[in-house]
Amino acid sequence: MTNATVCHPNASVCEGASCVVTEENVNAVLSTVLSAVLTTLLALVMFSMGCNVEIEKFLGHIKRPWGIIIGFLCQFGIMPLTGFILSVAFGILPIQSVVVIIMGCCPGGTASNVLAYWVDGDMDLSVSMTTCSTLLALGMMPLCLLIYTKMWVDTGTIVIPFDTIGISLVALVIPVSIGMFVNHKWPQQAKIILKVGSIAGAILIVLIAVVGGILYQSAWIIEPKLWVIGTLYPITGYILGFFLARIAGQPWYRCRTVALETGMQNSQLCSTIVQLSFTPEQLNIVFTFPLIYSIFQLTFAAILLGGTDSDEVNATTVFFFGKF
């Protein structure tokens, strides 16, 4: 099969069934502008999510961190191990395996906070878990990557963007803290802000996925095995996170929250790590995986969100998503 029949005509790097197109100047400018706009919108959405967080309950999760500990085990235990098992089981290339594991080592994304609201989860737990996982990622990401990728890459090969993690943490903590203060001082106004922000958050999640697909539309021809892994990976995280929380005796609404925090990863952070760590030639076989994972984690969340029966008797069937 020739490159002409497999890859986009403008592809600068093409090998086998994968290709990457050099980002055009227009795309580069558009990407920068949209990044700034989306970051601002995300901060506003997290401010509105903070308006549903009660200071006392949030601090209660910090003082009695059973939910956070379960989330920690899921985030930095289940997900990296799942990525390792899937990589070995499907026999993908070493560099592809490394990227799959990088995704599993990333902390939870802020999209989980928005979805936790829509599925009637524990917002206080969701925000505390996202904050703690992002903070702990500063140490746990290098450790997990050392453990699971040492059979494929040399120590120090993967670049961890600590500044990006720090920015993500600040962009999460400050808006949520302001929202919590507003909820404490003006609870009625906070309810209005929350309703507007929850809708804006849902739109923003879709917008990010669409923008990513448009900016990198020419990089979608990729090895089928990565599509399969990108499909199985998030749903496995959702299922294992839910059942681990349930085994630990957590109530149903917290099980839903833990499931979301487990399966929904910070795919933007993964993309940054990949771009910092690999050459253009290497990117051609791994570049699109974070986007694939992001699409399927949102797709499965949307599908399961359609389960309207929140009866605890049928919770195993509808899993962790309660009444919409």
Disulfide bonds with the S-S distance in Angstrom:
Cys7-Cys14 2.05
